[in-house]
Amino acid sequence: MATRQRSRVWGLAAGVLLVVAACGSVALGLLVGIPVFDGLAPPPAYRWVRPPSELRAGNRAPASVSATVPLVGTGSAAALVSTPDDQVQVSIPAGAFPPSAGQSALEVDVQPLDPARVPAPPAGTAIQGNAYRITVAGMPSGATVTAVQPVDVTLRYPVDATSAILLTDAGWQALPTTLESAALAVDATTTRFGIFAAAGPGVTSRPRHTPAWAYAAAGAALLAAGIPTLVARRRPRSPPSPPGRRRKR
């Protein structure tokens, strides 16, 4: 009984130590908050055009895509255009682009851009991850077209973002945005196209590594929690006493 009580105390102390280590890491900015995912695994690692120095070795170049969307008598067909790495998705509802004389299809093109090589976003805003040039042109003319219904553009981001912004001839503008924190993505609606980016307040966020001392604290807590149980299992048990003899009447 005493051993069980000691094990419970050690386990409770270890749990408290883990919580304190995690909260301290987040409070000190050493460990970013991690969203709770609905699926079984977090999104894949972000692919950068210009990765941070600490991620350069394992970085993979982001993907581009070019797709053809049929243009029929009622306008564009419904289509989903996605880059192979799923960092950008363009969802086109049926009839979002009107029919045009002499045009048989639309060409949707998505190209990743280095955010350092595009015009700076509005003051107090930073681009999170890559910028992307998204164009929609009629075929075979190649002329740029404008949607008559909102088109959904989804952008994944590496760490922190709160909105999607669009660069046109008039400059950067914020788009109506839904934040999908579990997927690390922003979902925006637009009728115009140009350069898109996920954005957030302040400076560009960089993925931060968990400090070594946090791993050490977690390991020590788990070890402390397991020691009493191991000791209790290894301790030899005294053999049961033989049953008492019954007295003869």
C-alpha positions as a Markdown table, in Angstrom:
| # | Residue | x | y | z |
|---|---|---|---|---|
| 1 | Met | 0.0 | 0.0 | 0.0 |
| 2 | Ala | 2.8 | 2.4 | 0.9 |
| 3 | Thr | 4.6 | 1.6 | -2.4 |
| 4 | Arg | 1.5 | 2.4 | -4.4 |
| 5 | Gln | 1.1 | 5.8 | -2.6 |
| 6 | Arg | 4.7 | 6.7 | -3.3 |
| 7 | Ser | 4.2 | 5.8 | -7.0 |
| 8 | Arg | 1.2 | 8.0 | -7.2 |
| 9 | Val | 3.0 | 10.9 | -5.6 |
| 10 | Trp | 6.0 | 10.5 | -7.9 |
| 11 | Gly | 3.7 | 10.3 | -10.9 |
| 12 | Leu | 1.8 | 13.4 | -9.9 |
| 13 | Ala | 5.1 | 15.3 | -9.4 |
| 14 | Ala | 6.4 | 14.2 | -12.8 |
| 15 | Gly | 3.2 | 15.4 | -14.5 |
| 16 | Val | 3.4 | 18.7 | -12.8 |
| 17 | Leu | 7.1 | 19.0 | -13.9 |
| 18 | Leu | 6.1 | 18.3 | -17.5 |
| 19 | Val | 3.3 | 20.9 | -17.4 |
| 20 | Val | 5.7 | 23.5 | -15.9 |
| 21 | Ala | 8.4 | 22.8 | -18.5 |
| 22 | Ala | 5.9 | 23.1 | -21.4 |
| 23 | Cys | 4.3 | 26.3 | -20.1 |
| 24 | Gly | 7.7 | 27.8 | -19.3 |
| 25 | Ser | 8.9 | 27.1 | -22.8 |
| 26 | Val | 5.9 | 28.8 | -24.4 |
| 27 | Ala | 6.0 | 31.7 | -22.0 |
| 28 | Leu | 9.7 | 32.4 | -22.8 |
| 29 | Gly | 9.1 | 32.0 | -26.5 |
| 30 | Leu | 11.3 | 28.9 | -26.7 |
| 31 | Leu | 8.5 | 26.6 | -27.9 |
| 32 | Val | 5.7 | 27.8 | -30.1 |
| 33 | Gly | 2.1 | 26.7 | -29.3 |
| 34 | Ile | 1.0 | 23.6 | -31.3 |
| 35 | Pro | -2.5 | 23.4 | -32.6 |
| 36 | Val | -4.7 | 20.4 | -31.8 |
| 37 | Phe | -5.2 | 18.5 | -35.0 |
| 38 | Asp | -8.4 | 16.7 | -36.0 |
| 39 | Gly | -6.4 | 14.1 | -38.0 |
| 40 | Leu | -3.8 | 11.6 | -37.0 |
| 41 | Ala | -0.8 | 13.7 | -38.0 |
| 42 | Pro | 0.2 | 17.3 | -38.4 |
| 43 | Pro | 0.6 | 18.9 | -41.9 |
| 44 | Pro | 3.8 | 18.0 | -43.8 |
| 45 | Ala | 6.9 | 20.3 | -43.4 |
| 46 | Tyr | 6.6 | 23.6 | -45.1 |
| 47 | Arg | 8.5 | 24.0 | -48.4 |
| 48 | Trp | 10.3 | 27.3 | -48.6 |
| 49 | Val | 11.6 | 29.3 | -51.6 |
| 50 | Arg | 14.0 | 31.0 | -49.2 |
| 51 | Pro | 14.2 | 28.8 | -46.1 |
| 52 | Pro | 15.6 | 30.0 | -42.7 |
| 53 | Ser | 19.2 | 29.0 | -42.3 |
| 54 | Glu | 18.4 | 26.3 | -39.7 |
| 55 | Leu | 16.0 | 24.6 | -42.1 |
| 56 | Arg | 18.0 | 24.9 | -45.3 |
| 57 | Ala | 19.5 | 21.4 | -45.2 |
| 58 | Gly | 16.2 | 19.6 | -45.1 |
| 59 | Asn | 14.2 | 22.0 | -47.2 |
| 60 | Arg | 12.4 | 20.9 | -50.4 |
| 61 | Ala | 11.6 | 23.4 | -53.1 |
| 62 | Pro | 7.9 | 24.3 | -53.3 |
| 63 | Ala | 5.9 | 23.1 | -56.2 |
| 64 | Ser | 4.1 | 25.0 | -59.0 |
| 65 | Val | 1.2 | 23.9 | -61.1 |
| 66 | Ser | -0.5 | 24.8 | -64.4 |
| 67 | Ala | -4.0 | 23.4 | -65.2 |
| 68 | Thr | -6.6 | 23.8 | -67.8 |
| 69 | Val | -10.2 | 24.5 | -66.9 |
| 70 | Pro | -12.9 | 24.0 | -69.6 |
| 71 | Leu | -15.0 | 27.0 | -70.6 |
| 72 | Val | -18.5 | 26.0 | -71.7 |
| 73 | Gly | -21.6 | 28.0 | -72.7 |
| 74 | Thr | -22.5 | 28.8 | -69.1 |
| 75 | Gly | -19.0 | 29.8 | -68.1 |
| 76 | Ser | -16.1 | 27.9 | -66.4 |
| 77 | Ala | -16.6 | 24.4 | -65.1 |
| 78 | Ala | -16.1 | 23.6 | -61.4 |
| 79 | Ala | -12.5 | 22.8 | -60.7 |
| 80 | Leu | -9.9 | 22.4 | -58.0 |
| 81 | Val | -6.4 | 23.3 | -58.9 |
| 82 | Ser | -3.8 | 22.3 | -56.3 |
| 83 | Thr | 0.0 | 22.3 | -56.2 |
| 84 | Pro | 1.5 | 18.8 | -55.7 |
| 85 | Asp | 2.7 | 19.8 | -52.3 |
| 86 | Asp | -0.8 | 21.0 | -51.3 |
| 87 | Gln | 0.6 | 24.4 | -50.2 |
| 88 | Val | -1.8 | 26.3 | -52.5 |
| 89 | Gln | -5.3 | 25.3 | -53.7 |
| 90 | Val | -7.6 | 27.3 | -56.0 |
| 91 | Ser | -11.2 | 26.2 | -55.9 |
| 92 | Ile | -13.3 | 27.5 | -58.8 |
| 93 | Pro | -17.1 | 27.1 | -58.6 |
| 94 | Ala | -19.1 | 26.4 | -61.7 |
| 95 | Gly | -19.7 | 29.6 | -63.6 |
| 96 | Ala | -17.2 | 31.7 | -61.7 |
| 97 | Phe | -15.7 | 32.9 | -65.0 |
| 98 | Pro | -18.1 | 34.0 | -67.7 |
| 99 | Pro | -18.0 | 32.6 | -71.2 |
| 100 | Ser | -16.0 | 34.5 | -73.8 |
| 101 | Ala | -16.2 | 34.5 | -77.5 |
| 102 | Gly | -13.4 | 32.6 | -79.1 |
| 103 | Gln | -12.2 | 31.1 | -75.8 |
| 104 | Ser | -12.4 | 27.4 | -75.1 |
| 105 | Ala | -10.7 | 27.1 | -71.7 |
| 106 | Leu | -8.9 | 28.9 | -68.9 |
| 107 | Glu | -5.3 | 28.3 | -67.9 |
| 108 | Val | -4.7 | 28.6 | -64.1 |
| 109 | Asp | -1.1 | 29.0 | -63.2 |
| 110 | Val | 0.4 | 29.0 | -59.7 |
| 111 | Gln | 4.1 | 29.9 | -59.2 |
| 112 | Pro | 6.0 | 30.2 | -55.8 |
| 113 | Leu | 7.9 | 33.5 | -55.3 |
| 114 | Asp | 10.6 | 34.6 | -52.9 |
| 115 | Pro | 8.8 | 37.1 | -50.5 |
| 116 | Ala | 11.9 | 39.2 | -50.3 |
| 117 | Arg | 11.6 | 39.9 | -54.0 |
| 118 | Val | 8.0 | 41.2 | -54.0 |
| 119 | Pro | 6.9 | 44.7 | -52.8 |
| 120 | Ala | 6.8 | 45.0 | -49.0 |
| 121 | Pro | 3.4 | 44.4 | -47.4 |
| 122 | Pro | 1.6 | 47.1 | -45.4 |
| 123 | Ala | 3.3 | 48.4 | -42.3 |
| 124 | Gly | 2.8 | 46.2 | -39.3 |
| 125 | Thr | 2.3 | 43.1 | -41.6 |
| 126 | Ala | 4.7 | 40.4 | -42.5 |
| 127 | Ile | 4.5 | 37.7 | -45.2 |
| 128 | Gln | 4.5 | 34.2 | -43.6 |
| 129 | Gly | 6.1 | 31.7 | -45.8 |
| 130 | Asn | 6.2 | 32.0 | -49.6 |
| 131 | Ala | 4.4 | 34.5 | -51.9 |
| 132 | Tyr | 2.6 | 32.9 | -54.9 |
| 133 | Arg | 1.7 | 34.4 | -58.3 |
| 134 | Ile | -1.7 | 33.0 | -59.3 |
| 135 | Thr | -3.0 | 33.9 | -62.8 |
| 136 | Val | -6.1 | 33.0 | -64.7 |
| 137 | Ala | -6.0 | 33.5 | -68.5 |
| 138 | Gly | -8.3 | 32.7 | -71.4 |
| 139 | Met | -7.2 | 30.2 | -74.0 |
| 140 | Pro | -6.1 | 30.6 | -76.7 |
| 141 | Ser | -5.8 | 34.4 | -76.4 |
| 142 | Gly | -3.8 | 34.4 | -73.1 |
| 143 | Ala | -5.7 | 37.5 | -71.9 |
| 144 | Thr | -6.2 | 37.8 | -68.1 |
| 145 | Val | -9.8 | 37.3 | -67.0 |
| 146 | Thr | -11.7 | 38.4 | -63.9 |
| 147 | Ala | -14.2 | 36.2 | -62.0 |
| 148 | Val | -17.8 | 37.2 | -61.6 |
| 149 | Gln | -18.2 | 34.9 | -58.5 |
| 150 | Pro | -15.8 | 34.5 | -55.6 |
| 151 | Val | -13.0 | 32.0 | -56.0 |
| 152 | Asp | -11.5 | 30.3 | -53.0 |
| 153 | Val | -7.7 | 30.5 | -52.6 |
| 154 | Thr | -6.1 | 28.5 | -49.7 |
| 155 | Leu | -2.5 | 29.1 | -48.7 |
| 156 | Arg | -0.6 | 27.1 | -46.2 |
| 157 | Tyr | 1.8 | 28.9 | -43.9 |
| 158 | Pro | 4.8 | 27.7 | -41.7 |
| 159 | Val | 4.1 | 29.1 | -38.3 |
| 160 | Asp | 1.8 | 32.1 | -37.7 |
| 161 | Ala | -0.7 | 33.8 | -40.1 |
| 162 | Thr | -4.0 | 35.6 | -39.6 |
| 163 | Ser | -5.0 | 36.7 | -43.1 |
| 164 | Ala | -4.4 | 36.4 | -46.8 |
| 165 | Ile | -3.3 | 39.5 | -48.8 |
| 166 | Leu | -3.3 | 40.2 | -52.5 |
| 167 | Leu | -1.0 | 42.4 | -54.6 |
| 168 | Thr | -2.6 | 44.0 | -57.6 |
| 169 | Asp | -1.9 | 47.2 | -59.6 |
| 170 | Ala | -3.5 | 49.1 | -56.7 |
| 171 | Gly | -1.1 | 47.6 | -54.1 |
| 172 | Trp | -1.6 | 45.1 | -51.3 |
| 173 | Gln | -5.1 | 44.5 | -50.0 |
| 174 | Ala | -6.5 | 42.2 | -47.3 |
| 175 | Leu | -8.9 | 39.6 | -48.5 |
| 176 | Pro | -11.9 | 38.1 | -46.7 |
| 177 | Thr | -10.2 | 35.3 | -44.8 |
| 178 | Thr | -11.0 | 32.2 | -42.8 |
| 179 | Leu | -8.2 | 30.9 | -40.6 |
| 180 | Glu | -7.8 | 27.2 | -40.6 |
| 181 | Ser | -5.4 | 26.8 | -37.6 |
| 182 | Ala | -5.6 | 23.0 | -37.5 |
| 183 | Ala | -4.3 | 22.8 | -41.1 |
| 184 | Leu | -1.9 | 25.8 | -40.8 |
| 185 | Ala | -3.7 | 27.5 | -43.7 |
| 186 | Val | -5.7 | 30.7 | -44.6 |
| 187 | Asp | -8.7 | 30.4 | -46.9 |
| 188 | Ala | -9.5 | 33.6 | -48.8 |
| 189 | Thr | -12.1 | 34.6 | -51.4 |
| 190 | Thr | -11.3 | 36.8 | -54.4 |
| 191 | Thr | -12.4 | 37.7 | -57.9 |
| 192 | Arg | -9.1 | 39.1 | -58.9 |
| 193 | Phe | -5.7 | 37.5 | -59.2 |
| 194 | Gly | -2.1 | 38.5 | -58.8 |
| 195 | Ile | 0.5 | 37.8 | -56.0 |
| 196 | Phe | -1.0 | 36.2 | -52.9 |
| 197 | Ala | 0.6 | 35.6 | -49.5 |
| 198 | Ala | -0.4 | 34.5 | -46.0 |
| 199 | Ala | 0.3 | 37.3 | -43.6 |
| 200 | Gly | 0.4 | 38.1 | -39.9 |
| 201 | Pro | 1.2 | 41.0 | -37.6 |
| 202 | Gly | 4.8 | 41.9 | -36.7 |
| 203 | Val | 7.9 | 40.3 | -38.2 |
| 204 | Thr | 8.2 | 37.1 | -40.2 |
| 205 | Ser | 7.8 | 34.0 | -38.0 |
| 206 | Arg | 10.4 | 31.3 | -38.0 |
| 207 | Pro | 9.9 | 27.8 | -36.8 |
| 208 | Arg | 11.7 | 27.4 | -33.5 |
| 209 | His | 13.3 | 24.3 | -32.1 |
| 210 | Thr | 12.5 | 22.9 | -28.7 |
| 211 | Pro | 15.4 | 23.7 | -26.4 |
| 212 | Ala | 17.6 | 20.8 | -25.2 |
| 213 | Trp | 16.8 | 21.5 | -21.6 |
| 214 | Ala | 13.1 | 20.9 | -22.3 |
| 215 | Tyr | 13.8 | 17.4 | -23.6 |
| 216 | Ala | 16.0 | 16.8 | -20.6 |
| 217 | Ala | 13.3 | 17.9 | -18.2 |
| 218 | Ala | 10.7 | 15.7 | -19.8 |
| 219 | Gly | 13.1 | 12.7 | -19.7 |
| 220 | Ala | 13.9 | 13.3 | -16.1 |
| 221 | Ala | 10.2 | 13.5 | -15.2 |
| 222 | Leu | 9.4 | 10.3 | -17.0 |
| 223 | Leu | 12.3 | 8.6 | -15.3 |
| 224 | Ala | 11.3 | 9.8 | -11.9 |
| 225 | Ala | 7.7 | 8.6 | -12.5 |
| 226 | Gly | 8.9 | 5.1 | -13.5 |
| 227 | Ile | 11.5 | 4.5 | -10.8 |
| 228 | Pro | 9.1 | 3.6 | -7.9 |
| 229 | Thr | 7.2 | 1.2 | -10.1 |
| 230 | Leu | 10.3 | -0.6 | -11.2 |
| 231 | Val | 11.6 | -0.8 | -7.6 |
| 232 | Ala | 8.3 | -2.2 | -6.4 |
| 233 | Arg | 8.3 | -4.9 | -9.1 |
| 234 | Arg | 11.9 | -5.9 | -8.4 |
| 235 | Arg | 11.4 | -6.1 | -4.6 |
| 236 | Pro | 11.0 | -9.8 | -3.6 |
| 237 | Arg | 7.8 | -10.7 | -2.0 |
| 238 | Ser | 7.7 | -12.7 | 1.2 |
| 239 | Pro | 6.1 | -16.2 | 0.8 |
| 240 | Pro | 2.7 | -16.5 | 2.2 |
| 241 | Ser | 2.4 | -18.0 | 5.7 |
| 242 | Pro | 1.0 | -21.6 | 5.8 |
| 243 | Pro | -2.6 | -21.8 | 6.9 |
| 244 | Gly | -3.1 | -22.5 | 10.6 |
| 245 | Arg | -4.0 | -26.0 | 11.7 |
| 246 | Arg | -7.4 | -26.6 | 12.9 |
| 247 | Arg | -7.7 | -28.0 | 16.4 |
| 248 | Lys | -9.3 | -31.4 | 16.8 |
| 249 | Arg | -12.4 | -31.5 | 19.1 |
